[in-house]
């Protein structure tokens, strides 16, 4: 006993030395944590760049067992103990401050936790091959982008770009996220686009791209765009204005905004066709439009990648005003610029301006102008006389056709007016409706291109719509309130024999049947047309009123209903217009037996011979005719 009392202090010291230390080995911690989570922490740590460090250097305060789960620094704070320089640089990530109170990523979010390997290791989460996917964890999330008012980044777009891995032979991107978004001296300093020294600030973008494209930056800074950018003009284009941001594709790719076929319309036009910018900087207006109307422009729009475009003449990055002696389009340099394609071109020919109005172009010499005027006059006179000639001929035949006796009455006077109101309102609706959708077409500009014209278009469209609806109401009253109308409804209603008649007519037209089938009062063509009109009128009226009173209906109808009404109204209009042009006009105008037209829509009557040809069953007395009774030949007189 005395011996034990003598050595017990020594035993206490030995036991304390055998307890946990600040560098407690991973296997000791793994005894508890690996069975609990199923994760092989010890093996992962030994494979990482931190192998041999143990657990407690990062998980400080947990060297006593058992320990509180909350003990220890927040995630990422422990890294500061060794990486203080990096921690000091990482004060923010984009618009978020790097604090536990924000959603800014901590060290582990980007580098991993127990499996951190060197950045040069291809398995590292921040290796060039894997870095975009790591960033996409947050930036590819629509929810994250919405919460922080960001634009959702499309990783697939970046992957296809010239900077992405898909365009690299070894799979290593030409430029990763940090190459563009981080400060040049520290990859952990990733500011938002707001700070003036941010690499993605508007006035710093060119310098950021210049890290790799130094020669391009030199040219850009010399050019007019770079000079405007340097003096703080936000209107001046920078790299991303023309090339895009994440989906920068090769200049020769069909989808590139700076490809030969797109550079004028997609890249140069937004600025050089802007009335505001042209006025602000004193630039000539209409240069893109005049180019597109030129030989070069038309060839480019047709897909020719070899023909000259904006960049071919003005340069690419170092574009200079025409008055600058260094400019490719300075008068002293035009022979060399044009001669790149037109070898041996003369100075006189090279000096002919391209971007000018037709009446100002030097191409239009006095001789050329005179010849042009003669041709225009000749076209007006010759073609005009041709039109007059055939109008006289058509008028004569129509008059003779109208005077042909005897005749059969197809429509009474009120029915003729009803048809006229329907035709007029429909035609006006088609013209004014398509003028809204295709407002840049020649016919829309011709009819409504004047000041206030498109406001008047809307008024005319609504007046025609009201007339169309009133005509429908008129027709409904006719069907219900008159004996003739009720008979019309009975006769226009499809029957099984109409389907037989259809197949018999097809067989006859294909010469599979000798005798042409005989129609009654209405053929299947007329019945199909009438019921298509009924359907189309209902759809157009309902969808049209939904669009007319959308401010009221949008609070009543389900979400998206107005858009559905627009789609239905537009495509039903196309369907109705084409049906009239193809089905109705052939049957009443262009069919050989009918040409030049069936005059009953004007006079209400048609020649007996034409009636007998089209409706033999009625003429022969086998079916009832227009007045609800069988036609008696002795009743057909001077007009029927």
C-alpha positions as semicolon CSV with decimal commas, in nm:
position;residue;x (nm);y (nm);z (nm)
1;X;0,000;0,000;0,000
2;X;0,280;0,230;0,086
3;X;0,439;0,155;-0,250
4;X;0,121;0,253;-0,439
5;X;0,095;0,575;-0,240
6;X;0,448;0,657;-0,340
7;X;0,389;0,612;-0,718
8;X;0,028;0,728;-0,766
9;X;0,126;1,076;-0,894
10;X;0,335;0,909;-1,163
11;X;0,042;0,689;-1,265
12;X;-0,184;0,994;-1,292
13;X;0,064;1,164;-1,524
14;X;0,089;0,849;-1,739
15;X;-0,287;0,820;-1,766
16;X;-0,318;1,186;-1,864
17;X;-0,057;1,140;-2,134
18;X;-0,252;0,844;-2,269
19;X;-0,570;1,059;-2,304
20;X;-0,686;1,244;-2,617
21;X;-0,455;1,506;-2,764
22;X;-0,506;1,806;-2,995
23;X;-0,404;1,593;-3,287
24;X;-0,619;1,296;-3,208
25;X;-0,589;1,035;-3,483
26;X;-0,874;0,977;-3,723
27;X;-0,918;0,609;-3,635
28;X;-1,000;0,702;-3,275
29;X;-1,280;0,937;-3,388
30;X;-1,391;0,689;-3,651
31;X;-1,473;0,433;-3,382
32;X;-1,783;0,640;-3,300
33;X;-1,856;0,845;-3,610
34;X;-1,819;0,585;-3,884
35;X;-2,075;0,336;-3,739
36;X;-2,308;0,630;-3,677
37;X;-2,300;0,768;-4,034
38;X;-2,166;0,480;-4,239
39;X;-1,898;0,708;-4,387
40;X;-1,536;0,597;-4,405
41;X;-1,395;0,923;-4,263
42;X;-1,059;0,779;-4,171
43;X;-0,994;0,635;-4,517
44;X;-1,111;0,953;-4,688
45;X;-0,890;1,172;-4,473
46;X;-0,584;0,958;-4,539
47;X;-0,643;0,995;-4,915
48;X;-0,677;1,372;-4,892
49;X;-0,418;1,647;-4,887
50;X;-0,464;1,665;-4,508
51;X;-0,357;1,305;-4,447
52;X;-0,178;1,264;-4,114
53;X;-0,329;1,574;-3,955
54;X;-0,591;1,397;-3,747
55;X;-0,939;1,529;-3,674
56;X;-0,912;1,784;-3,397
57;X;-0,706;2,046;-3,585
58;X;-1,023;2,117;-3,783
59;X;-1,282;1,998;-3,529
60;X;-1,139;2,203;-3,243
61;X;-1,294;2,166;-2,899
62;X;-1,390;1,805;-2,958
63;X;-1,092;1,638;-2,797
64;X;-1,299;1,536;-2,494
65;X;-1,516;1,228;-2,522
66;X;-1,809;1,243;-2,510
67;X;-1,836;1,597;-2,656
68;X;-2,112;1,837;-2,752
69;X;-2,200;1,836;-3,124
70;X;-2,218;2,216;-3,120
71;X;-1,866;2,259;-2,989
72;X;-1,616;2,393;-3,240
73;X;-1,594;2,671;-3,502
74;X;-1,851;2,708;-3,782
75;X;-1,780;2,526;-4,110
76;X;-1,488;2,687;-4,289
77;X;-1,372;2,893;-3,988
78;X;-1,127;2,620;-3,889
79;X;-0,951;2,657;-4,225
80;X;-0,839;3,007;-4,120
81;X;-0,598;2,854;-3,868
82;X;-0,374;2,743;-4,154
83;X;-0,500;2,944;-4,450
84;X;-0,533;3,289;-4,298
85;X;-0,422;3,466;-4,618
86;X;-0,698;3,298;-4,819
87;X;-0,952;3,360;-4,544
88;X;-0,866;3,729;-4,539
89;X;-0,917;3,754;-4,917
90;X;-1,247;3,568;-4,898
91;X;-1,461;3,841;-4,748
92;X;-1,749;3,801;-4,989
93;X;-1,877;3,582;-5,267
94;X;-2,057;3,783;-5,533
95;X;-2,319;3,995;-5,358
96;X;-2,310;3,785;-5,038
97;X;-2,085;3,853;-4,741
98;X;-1,889;3,545;-4,637
99;X;-2,050;3,504;-4,296
100;X;-2,247;3,215;-4,143
101;X;-2,555;3,437;-4,158
102;X;-2,563;3,432;-4,542
103;X;-2,580;3,161;-4,804
104;X;-2,231;3,241;-4,928
105;X;-2,040;2,914;-4,977
106;X;-1,783;2,816;-4,717
107;X;-1,458;2,634;-4,785
108;X;-1,615;2,290;-4,771
109;X;-1,891;2,382;-5,015
110;X;-1,637;2,430;-5,291
111;X;-1,337;2,218;-5,186
112;X;-1,514;1,935;-5,006
113;X;-1,456;1,824;-4,648
114;X;-1,268;1,504;-4,572
115;X;-1,168;1,436;-4,933
116;X;-0,992;1,762;-5,017
117;X;-0,715;1,704;-5,270
118;X;-0,474;1,939;-5,444
119;X;-0,626;2,175;-5,700
120;X;-0,405;2,017;-5,964
121;X;-0,555;1,674;-5,893
122;X;-0,814;1,594;-6,161
123;X;-1,047;1,456;-5,892
124;X;-1,055;1,787;-5,706
125;X;-1,389;1,965;-5,704
126;X;-1,212;2,286;-5,802
127;X;-0,990;2,137;-6,071
128;X;-1,046;2,308;-6,405
129;X;-1,242;2,008;-6,534
130;X;-1,479;1,997;-6,236
131;X;-1,497;2,359;-6,126
132;X;-1,790;2,461;-6,352
133;X;-2,002;2,176;-6,217
134;X;-1,916;2,276;-5,860
135;X;-2,023;2,635;-5,924
136;X;-2,335;2,512;-6,099
137;X;-2,450;2,350;-5,774
138;X;-2,573;2,693;-5,666
139;X;-2,572;2,902;-5,983
140;X;-2,761;2,641;-6,182
141;X;-3,047;2,644;-5,932
142;X;-3,350;2,845;-6,043
143;X;-3,456;2,885;-5,679
144;X;-3,116;3,016;-5,575
145;X;-3,108;3,257;-5,869
146;X;-3,457;3,386;-5,789
147;X;-3,384;3,427;-5,418
148;X;-3,072;3,635;-5,488
149;X;-3,195;3,816;-5,801
150;X;-2,942;3,648;-6,026
151;X;-2,962;3,509;-6,377
152;X;-2,969;3,129;-6,374
153;X;-2,649;3,006;-6,535
154;X;-2,682;2,731;-6,794
155;X;-2,393;2,490;-6,752
156;X;-2,478;2,319;-7,081
157;X;-2,442;2,651;-7,263
158;X;-2,099;2,709;-7,111
159;X;-1,993;2,353;-7,188
160;X;-2,064;2,410;-7,560
161;X;-1,880;2,741;-7,570
162;X;-1,525;2,799;-7,691
163;X;-1,423;2,815;-7,326
164;X;-1,598;2,494;-7,223
165;X;-1,462;2,141;-7,190
166;X;-1,650;2,003;-7,490
167;X;-1,440;2,214;-7,724
168;X;-1,110;2,107;-7,565
169;X;-0,912;1,804;-7,677
170;X;-0,811;1,707;-7,322
171;X;-1,139;1,806;-7,158
172;X;-0,982;2,096;-6,971
173;X;-1,177;2,419;-7,029
174;X;-0,994;2,709;-7,189
175;X;-1,139;2,935;-6,921
176;X;-1,314;2,832;-6,601
177;X;-1,544;3,032;-6,376
178;X;-1,267;3,181;-6,161
179;X;-1,064;3,284;-6,467
180;X;-1,329;3,544;-6,546
181;X;-1,508;3,606;-6,216
182;X;-1,219;3,626;-5,967
183;X;-0,968;3,902;-5,912
184;X;-0,650;3,845;-6,108
185;X;-0,434;3,808;-5,796
186;X;-0,663;3,589;-5,585
187;X;-0,909;3,326;-5,704
188;X;-1,098;3,346;-5,374
189;X;-1,186;3,712;-5,426
190;X;-1,500;3,682;-5,639
191;X;-1,694;4,010;-5,628
192;X;-2,026;4,082;-5,794
193;X;-2,049;4,301;-6,101
194;X;-2,116;4,614;-5,891
195;X;-1,771;4,711;-5,757
196;X;-1,569;4,920;-6,002
197;X;-1,270;4,684;-5,978
198;X;-1,480;4,371;-6,030
199;X;-1,356;4,166;-6,327
200;X;-1,714;4,148;-6,456
201;X;-1,795;4,515;-6,403
202;X;-1,902;4,659;-6,739
203;X;-1,590;4,873;-6,775
204;X;-1,359;4,590;-6,665
205;X;-1,490;4,313;-6,891
206;X;-1,245;4,397;-7,171
207;X;-0,950;4,384;-6,928
208;X;-1,073;4,050;-6,793
209;X;-1,093;3,901;-7,142
210;X;-0,756;4,061;-7,213
211;X;-0,594;3,833;-6,956
212;X;-0,596;3,570;-7,227
213;X;-0,669;3,778;-7,538
214;X;-0,405;4,047;-7,494
215;X;-0,367;4,121;-7,865
216;X;-0,744;4,160;-7,904
217;X;-0,752;4,396;-7,607
218;X;-0,481;4,610;-7,768
219;X;-0,688;4,647;-8,085
220;X;-1,009;4,711;-7,890
221;X;-0,851;4,991;-7,687
222;X;-0,734;5,162;-8,006
223;X;-1,077;5,134;-8,173
224;X;-1,369;5,372;-8,130
225;X;-1,564;5,124;-7,915
226;X;-1,276;5,083;-7,671
227;X;-1,217;5,457;-7,651
228;X;-1,584;5,520;-7,574
229;X;-1,574;5,246;-7,311
230;X;-1,263;5,397;-7,154
231;X;-1,431;5,735;-7,111
232;X;-1,725;5,574;-6,931
233;X;-1,988;5,546;-7,205
234;X;-2,218;5,256;-7,115
235;X;-2,360;5,259;-7,468
236;X;-2,027;5,146;-7,611
237;X;-2,008;4,772;-7,675
238;X;-1,769;4,560;-7,475
239;X;-1,667;4,198;-7,539
240;X;-1,984;4,041;-7,402
241;X;-2,207;4,284;-7,595
242;X;-2,109;4,122;-7,923
243;X;-1,991;3,774;-7,826
244;X;-2,228;3,692;-7,539
245;X;-2,134;3,575;-7,192
246;X;-2,132;3,206;-7,106
247;X;-2,228;3,065;-7,445
248;X;-1,956;3,215;-7,659
249;X;-1,933;2,998;-7,968
250;X;-1,675;3,009;-8,250
251;X;-1,716;3,304;-8,482
252;X;-1,781;3,074;-8,775
253;X;-2,055;2,874;-8,602
254;X;-2,404;2,923;-8,750
255;X;-2,544;3,028;-8,413
256;X;-2,277;3,284;-8,335
257;X;-2,398;3,646;-8,326
258;X;-2,072;3,748;-8,495
259;X;-2,086;3,487;-8,771
260;X;-2,069;3,630;-9,124
261;X;-2,442;3,580;-9,178
262;X;-2,551;3,729;-8,843
263;X;-2,304;4,004;-8,761
264;X;-2,497;4,280;-8,939
265;X;-2,849;4,198;-8,824
266;X;-2,783;4,061;-8,475
267;X;-2,469;4,235;-8,355
268;X;-2,425;4,570;-8,530
269;X;-2,791;4,653;-8,587
270;X;-2,905;4,692;-8,222
271;X;-2,673;4,993;-8,182
272;X;-2,640;5,128;-8,534
273;X;-3,014;5,112;-8,603
274;X;-3,096;5,286;-8,273
275;X;-3,242;5,632;-8,326
276;X;-3,129;5,735;-7,976
277;X;-2,767;5,622;-8,018
278;X;-2,734;5,756;-8,371
279;X;-2,856;6,094;-8,249
280;X;-2,636;6,090;-7,937
281;X;-2,313;6,007;-8,119
282;X;-2,385;6,172;-8,453
283;X;-2,376;5,843;-8,645
284;X;-2,550;5,812;-8,980
285;X;-2,881;5,631;-8,948
286;X;-2,993;5,338;-9,161
287;X;-2,649;5,200;-9,236
288;X;-2,741;4,841;-9,149
289;X;-3,061;4,856;-9,352
290;X;-2,876;5,000;-9,653
291;X;-2,613;4,726;-9,621
292;X;-2,877;4,452;-9,606
293;X;-3,037;4,592;-9,921
294;X;-2,702;4,589;-10,103
295;X;-2,556;4,301;-10,301
296;X;-2,328;4,207;-10,013
297;X;-2,611;4,222;-9,761
298;X;-2,852;4,011;-9,963
299;X;-2,586;3,748;-10,024
300;X;-2,503;3,739;-9,652
301;X;-2,869;3,699;-9,556
302;X;-2,894;3,415;-9,807
303;X;-2,626;3,229;-9,610
304;X;-2,313;3,316;-9,807
305;X;-2,025;3,316;-9,556
306;X;-1,766;3,441;-9,803
307;X;-1,932;3,766;-9,904
308;X;-1,823;4,087;-9,731
309;X;-1,994;4,177;-9,404
310;X;-1,950;4,462;-9,155
311;X;-1,628;4,322;-9,011
312;X;-1,480;4,256;-9,355
313;X;-1,465;4,627;-9,429
314;X;-1,465;4,804;-9,091
315;X;-1,248;4,558;-8,902
316;X;-1,324;4,347;-8,600
317;X;-1,198;4,480;-8,268
318;X;-1,004;4,788;-8,373
319;X;-1,289;4,960;-8,558
320;X;-1,213;5,326;-8,629
321;X;-1,428;5,610;-8,767
322;X;-1,399;5,668;-9,144
323;X;-1,220;5,999;-9,081
324;X;-0,932;5,834;-8,895
325;X;-0,636;5,778;-9,133
326;X;-0,584;5,435;-8,973
327;X;-0,942;5,326;-9,048
328;X;-0,990;5,051;-9,303
329;X;-1,267;5,256;-9,462
330;X;-1,072;5,583;-9,474
331;X;-1,068;5,703;-9,839
332;X;-0,691;5,643;-9,861
333;X;-0,729;5,280;-9,751
334;X;-1,033;5,172;-9,952
335;X;-0,836;5,022;-10,239
336;X;-0,659;4,786;-9,998
337;X;-0,981;4,706;-9,808
338;X;-1,193;4,638;-10,116
339;X;-0,897;4,480;-10,293
340;X;-0,892;4,201;-10,038
341;X;-1,185;4,054;-10,231
342;X;-1,183;4,254;-10,555
343;X;-0,826;4,226;-10,673
344;X;-0,716;4,512;-10,893
345;X;-1,010;4,737;-10,805
346;X;-0,966;5,098;-10,904
347;X;-0,966;5,386;-10,658
348;X;-1,276;5,531;-10,826
349;X;-1,471;5,209;-10,789
350;X;-1,349;5,153;-10,434
351;X;-1,458;5,506;-10,342
352;X;-1,824;5,446;-10,423
353;X;-2,015;5,471;-10,091
354;X;-2,210;5,167;-9,976
355;X;-2,428;5,301;-9,695
356;X;-2,640;5,558;-9,877
357;X;-3,003;5,600;-9,969
358;X;-3,086;5,490;-10,324
359;X;-3,137;5,842;-10,450
360;X;-2,803;5,955;-10,300
361;X;-2,592;5,663;-10,417
362;X;-2,321;5,736;-10,674
363;X;-2,438;5,423;-10,849
364;X;-2,730;5,639;-10,957
365;X;-2,559;5,858;-11,213
366;X;-2,778;6,077;-11,429
367;X;-2,782;5,814;-11,703
368;X;-2,868;5,538;-11,456
369;X;-3,132;5,756;-11,293
370;X;-3,291;5,833;-11,631
371;X;-3,297;5,466;-11,730
372;X;-3,450;5,378;-11,394
373;X;-3,721;5,642;-11,441
374;X;-3,796;5,512;-11,791
375;X;-3,834;5,157;-11,659
376;X;-4,063;5,266;-11,379
377;X;-4,279;5,463;-11,623
378;X;-4,282;5,171;-11,866
379;X;-4,391;4,929;-11,592
380;X;-4,670;5,160;-11,479
381;X;-4,795;5,224;-11,833
382;X;-4,753;4,877;-11,986
383;X;-4,871;4,672;-11,690
384;X;-5,140;4,929;-11,615
385;X;-5,276;4,900;-11,971
386;X;-5,267;4,520;-11,939
387;X;-5,474;4,544;-11,622
388;X;-5,719;4,785;-11,787
389;X;-5,745;4,555;-12,091
390;X;-5,836;4,252;-11,886
391;X;-6,068;4,448;-11,659
392;X;-6,261;4,560;-11,966
393;X;-6,269;4,204;-12,092
394;X;-6,381;4,072;-11,752
395;X;-6,647;4,342;-11,722
396;X;-6,789;4,254;-12,065
397;X;-6,812;3,885;-11,980
398;X;-6,964;3,958;-11,640
399;X;-7,228;4,184;-11,799
400;X;-7,308;3,922;-12,062
401;X;-7,317;3,659;-11,790
402;X;-7,554;3,871;-11,584
403;X;-7,782;3,932;-11,885
404;X;-7,808;3,566;-11,976
405;X;-8,172;3,454;-11,974
406;X;-8,354;3,265;-11,841
407;X;-8,223;3,272;-11,483
408;X;-8,295;3,101;-11,153
409;X;-8,308;3,300;-10,830
410;X;-8,072;3,165;-10,570
411;X;-8,088;3,445;-10,313
412;X;-8,341;3,715;-10,241
413;X;-8,235;4,077;-10,205
414;X;-8,205;4,065;-9,826
415;X;-7,995;3,750;-9,854
416;X;-7,764;3,920;-10,104
417;X;-7,713;4,205;-9,858
418;X;-7,656;3,957;-9,577
419;X;-7,385;3,784;-9,780
420;X;-7,231;4,121;-9,871
421;X;-7,214;4,228;-9,505
422;X;-7,053;3,897;-9,414
423;X;-6,797;3,918;-9,696
424;X;-6,714;4,282;-9,623
425;X;-6,671;4,237;-9,247
426;X;-6,468;3,918;-9,293
427;X;-6,233;4,081;-9,545
428;X;-6,176;4,386;-9,326
429;X;-6,114;4,165;-9,022
430;X;-5,855;3,961;-9,212
431;X;-5,666;4,267;-9,339
432;X;-5,668;4,461;-9,013
433;X;-5,599;4,152;-8,803
434;X;-5,297;4,034;-8,998
435;X;-5,172;4,392;-9,016
436;X;-5,134;4,378;-8,637
437;X;-4,938;4,053;-8,637
438;X;-4,732;4,129;-8,947
439;X;-4,694;4,501;-8,884
440;X;-4,360;4,526;-9,068
441;X;-4,489;4,386;-9,397
442;X;-4,541;4,605;-9,701
443;X;-4,921;4,584;-9,695
444;X;-4,941;4,679;-9,326
445;X;-4,704;4,971;-9,376
446;X;-4,893;5,081;-9,688
447;X;-5,232;5,078;-9,515
448;X;-5,146;5,182;-9,161
449;X;-4,788;5,308;-9,165
450;X;-4,892;5,673;-9,131
451;X;-4,900;5,860;-8,801
452;X;-5,182;5,718;-8,591
453;X;-5,250;5,451;-8,853
454;X;-5,218;5,153;-8,624
455;X;-5,449;5,306;-8,367
456;X;-5,702;5,349;-8,649
457;X;-5,639;4,988;-8,748
458;X;-5,767;4,875;-8,410
459;X;-6,078;5,089;-8,438
460;X;-6,156;4,958;-8,788
461;X;-6,099;4,600;-8,672
462;X;-6,350;4,638;-8,388
463;X;-6,609;4,807;-8,611
464;X;-6,577;4,517;-8,856
465;X;-6,611;4,273;-8,565
466;X;-6,937;4,437;-8,457
467;X;-7,068;4,423;-8,817
468;X;-6,967;4,056;-8,834
469;X;-7,158;3,977;-8,513
470;X;-7,465;4,173;-8,629
471;X;-7,463;3,978;-8,954
472;X;-7,459;3,654;-8,757
473;X;-7,755;3,774;-8,551
474;X;-7,935;3,874;-8,872
475;X;-7,878;3,525;-9,011
476;X;-8,005;3,359;-8,692
477;X;-8,325;3,565;-8,713
478;X;-8,358;3,459;-9,076
479;X;-8,324;3,091;-8,980
480;X;-8,580;3,111;-8,701
481;X;-8,835;3,369;-8,811
482;X;-8,888;3,290;-9,180
483;X;-9,023;2,985;-9,357
484;X;-8,752;3,019;-9,619
485;X;-8,486;3,031;-9,347
486;X;-8,617;2,718;-9,179
487;X;-8,619;2,541;-9,516
488;X;-8,264;2,660;-9,576
489;X;-8,152;2,510;-9,245
490;X;-8,312;2,175;-9,327
491;X;-8,152;2,162;-9,671
492;X;-7,805;2,277;-9,556
493;X;-7,788;2,014;-9,280
494;X;-7,554;1,726;-9,380
495;X;-7,707;1,387;-9,454
496;X;-7,554;1,043;-9,511
497;X;-7,603;1,081;-9,886
498;X;-7,366;1,380;-9,882
499;X;-7,085;1,149;-9,781
500;X;-7,179;0,909;-10,062
501;X;-7,191;1,203;-10,300
502;X;-6,839;1,307;-10,189
503;X;-6,686;0,966;-10,264
504;X;-6,879;0,941;-10,592
505;X;-6,748;1,283;-10,698
506;X;-6,391;1,185;-10,611
507;X;-6,432;0,864;-10,812
508;X;-6,570;1,063;-11,106
509;X;-6,283;1,314;-11,095
510;X;-6,032;1,029;-11,088
511;X;-6,209;0,872;-11,389
512;X;-6,314;0,572;-11,182
513;X;-6,681;0,648;-11,246
514;X;-6,849;0,726;-11,577
515;X;-7,142;0,944;-11,463
516;X;-7,105;1,252;-11,248
517;X;-7,324;1,238;-10,935
518;X;-7,622;1,474;-10,936
519;X;-7,648;1,733;-10,660
520;X;-7,958;1,872;-10,498
521;X;-8,010;2,225;-10,370
522;X;-7,676;2,226;-10,187
523;X;-7,368;2,024;-10,275
524;X;-7,138;1,876;-10,012
525;X;-6,898;2,159;-10,100
526;X;-7,152;2,423;-9,995
527;X;-7,258;2,232;-9,685
528;X;-6,901;2,183;-9,567
529;X;-6,831;2,550;-9,625
530;X;-7,142;2,666;-9,437
531;X;-7,079;2,456;-9,127
532;X;-6,711;2,547;-9,128
533;X;-6,830;2,909;-9,124
534;X;-7,059;2,836;-8,830
535;X;-6,775;2,679;-8,633
536;X;-6,523;2,945;-8,731
537;X;-6,761;3,231;-8,649
538;X;-6,828;3,094;-8,301
539;X;-6,458;3,045;-8,229
540;X;-6,356;3,384;-8,366
541;X;-6,632;3,573;-8,185
542;X;-6,562;3,411;-7,848
543;X;-6,182;3,441;-7,869
544;X;-6,209;3,790;-8,018
545;X;-6,425;3,923;-7,736
546;X;-6,189;3,760;-7,482
547;X;-5,902;3,960;-7,635
548;X;-6,112;4,276;-7,664
549;X;-6,218;4,272;-7,297
550;X;-5,904;4,106;-7,160
551;X;-5,863;4,361;-6,879
552;X;-6,191;4,245;-6,728
553;X;-6,170;3,876;-6,816
554;X;-5,816;3,832;-6,686
555;X;-5,953;3,854;-6,334
556;X;-6,226;3,599;-6,406
557;X;-6,070;3,337;-6,633
558;X;-5,798;3,091;-6,526
559;X;-5,434;3,186;-6,572
560;X;-5,318;3,156;-6,930
561;X;-5,668;3,180;-7,078
562;X;-5,597;3,505;-7,260
563;X;-5,288;3,355;-7,420
564;X;-5,495;3,054;-7,530
565;X;-5,755;3,292;-7,674
566;X;-5,482;3,471;-7,869
567;X;-5,342;3,148;-8,014
568;X;-5,690;3,023;-8,107
569;X;-5,789;3,357;-8,262
570;X;-5,471;3,381;-8,469
571;X;-5,468;3,028;-8,609
572;X;-5,843;3,015;-8,663
573;X;-5,803;3,335;-8,867
574;X;-5,543;3,165;-9,082
575;X;-5,764;2,856;-9,119
576;X;-6,067;3,061;-9,220
577;X;-5,872;3,279;-9,463
578;X;-5,712;2,984;-9,639
579;X;-6,044;2,796;-9,649
580;X;-6,209;3,092;-9,826
581;X;-5,916;3,134;-10,065
582;X;-5,893;2,766;-10,154
583;X;-6,238;2,610;-10,106
584;X;-6,483;2,894;-10,160
585;X;-6,306;3,085;-10,439
586;X;-6,251;2,773;-10,649
587;X;-6,614;2,666;-10,622
588;X;-6,753;3,013;-10,701
589;X;-6,487;3,166;-10,928
590;X;-6,214;2,942;-11,064
591;X;-6,403;2,623;-11,136
592;X;-6,409;2,598;-11,519
593;X;-6,790;2,558;-11,538
594;X;-6,837;2,866;-11,318
595;X;-6,564;3,107;-11,433
596;X;-6,554;3,405;-11,428
597;X;-6,789;3,367;-11,129
598;X;-7,127;3,267;-10,999
599;X;-7,313;3,601;-11,021
600;X;-7,576;3,516;-10,762
601;X;-7,374;3,689;-10,487
602;X;-7,434;4,018;-10,675
603;X;-7,771;3,975;-10,848
604;X;-7,916;3,690;-10,646
605;X;-7,969;3,491;-10,967
606;X;-7,769;3,260;-11,192
607;X;-7,815;3,136;-11,550
608;X;-8,040;2,833;-11,593
609;X;-7,771;2,639;-11,774
610;X;-7,530;2,690;-11,490
611;X;-7,796;2,602;-11,234
612;X;-7,892;2,289;-11,426
613;X;-7,525;2,189;-11,441
614;X;-7,468;2,234;-11,068
615;X;-7,807;2,122;-10,928
616;X;-7,957;1,869;-11,171
617;X;-8,165;1,691;-10,905
618;X;-8,354;2,013;-10,830
619;X;-8,390;2,108;-11,195
620;X;-8,534;1,768;-11,282
621;X;-8,789;1,801;-11,002
622;X;-8,656;1,520;-10,787
623;X;-8,578;1,754;-10,499
624;X;-8,723;2,083;-10,378
625;X;-8,557;2,407;-10,482
626;X;-8,481;2,748;-10,341
627;X;-8,832;2,834;-10,216
628;X;-8,889;2,507;-10,038
629;X;-9,074;2,349;-10,329
630;X;-8,983;2,177;-10,652
631;X;-8,877;2,397;-10,941
632;X;-9,123;2,403;-11,228
633;X;-8,963;2,484;-11,558
634;X;-9,253;2,696;-11,670
635;X;-9,188;2,920;-11,365
636;X;-8,836;3,004;-11,481
637;X;-8,871;3,330;-11,669
638;X;-8,662;3,637;-11,735
639;X;-8,498;3,614;-11,392
640;X;-8,625;3,281;-11,264
